[in-house]
Amino acid sequence: MNIAIASEIIREAIQTVLIVSMPSVGLGLLVGLIISIFQAVTQIQEQTLTFVPKMIVVLLVIAFTFGWMQSMLLDLAFSLWEHIPEYSK
């Protein structure tokens, strides 16, 4: 295995992780922004007000997209597994 192959494996893994995490992180960010605006307008400065809704939204997104996330990660794992003979040259 040379540096080009290792770089390609790392690039593909990072790209897959970013794509898989994007829905939950994006919606968590959106909910946090909406709650922050609500807190600024109403002047409610409760710290736990932002935590619980974001946690619920992120868990719901993970629950709804788990099948897609699993298939993406398994595709990456199977691709790496299939290419082991090529990497060892």
C-alpha positions as a printed Julia matrix, in Angstrom:
89×3 Matrix{Float64}:
   0.0    0.0    0.0
   1.36   3.37  -0.95
   0.47   6.88   0.15
  -1.92   7.44  -2.78
  -4.06   4.44  -1.87
  -4.08   5.39   1.82
  -5.08   8.95   0.93
  -7.9    7.68  -1.27
  -9.22   5.42   1.5
  -9.13   8.27   4.02
 -10.78  10.68   1.57
 -13.59   8.23   0.81
 -14.15   7.51   4.51
 -14.27  11.19   5.47
 -16.61  11.96   2.57
 -18.95   9.16   3.59
 -18.99  10.25   7.24
 -19.74  13.84   6.25
 -22.59  12.81   3.95
 -24.08  10.45   6.53
 -23.92  12.99   9.36
 -25.21  15.94   7.32
 -28.98  15.48   7.9
 -28.78  15.2   11.69
 -26.19  17.96  12.09
 -28.05  20.26   9.67
 -31.43  19.88  11.34
 -29.85  20.19  14.79
 -28.27  23.44  13.66
 -31.56  24.7   12.24
 -33.5   23.88  15.41
 -30.8   25.54  17.53
 -31.0   28.68  15.4
 -34.79  28.82  15.64
 -34.7   28.38  19.42
 -31.96  31.01  19.76
 -34.08  33.49  17.81
 -37.06  32.63  20.02
 -34.93  33.17  23.13
 -33.66  36.51  21.84
 -37.17  37.72  21.06
 -38.71  36.61  24.36
 -35.6   37.26  26.48
 -35.82  33.76  27.99
 -32.26  32.69  28.8
 -32.81  29.11  29.91
 -29.85  26.91  28.88
 -31.8   23.65  28.82
 -34.36  25.1   26.41
 -31.98  24.6   23.48
 -30.62  21.21  24.51
 -33.76  19.08  24.75
 -35.41  20.04  21.41
 -32.11  19.63  19.53
 -31.58  16.22  21.11
 -35.1   15.11  20.18
 -34.75  16.33  16.59
 -31.35  14.7   16.11
 -32.6   11.38  17.51
 -35.68  11.49  15.27
 -33.57  12.25  12.2
 -31.24   9.38  13.04
 -34.24   7.08  13.52
 -35.76   8.04  10.16
 -32.5    7.95   8.2
 -30.9    4.96   9.9
 -31.52   2.61   6.97
 -29.89   5.01   4.53
 -26.98   5.64   6.91
 -26.47   1.92   7.4
 -26.46   1.23   3.66
 -23.93   4.02   3.01
 -21.57   2.8    5.74
 -21.94  -0.84   4.71
 -21.2    0.09   1.09
 -17.98   1.75   2.26
 -17.04  -1.26   4.4
 -17.77  -3.76   1.6
 -15.83  -1.63  -0.88
 -12.82  -1.57   1.42
 -13.13  -5.31   2.05
 -13.33  -6.12  -1.67
 -10.25  -4.05  -2.46
  -7.97  -5.55   0.22
  -6.05  -7.67  -2.37
  -5.37  -4.55  -4.45
  -4.22  -2.59  -1.4
  -1.72  -5.22  -0.34
   0.25  -5.04  -3.61
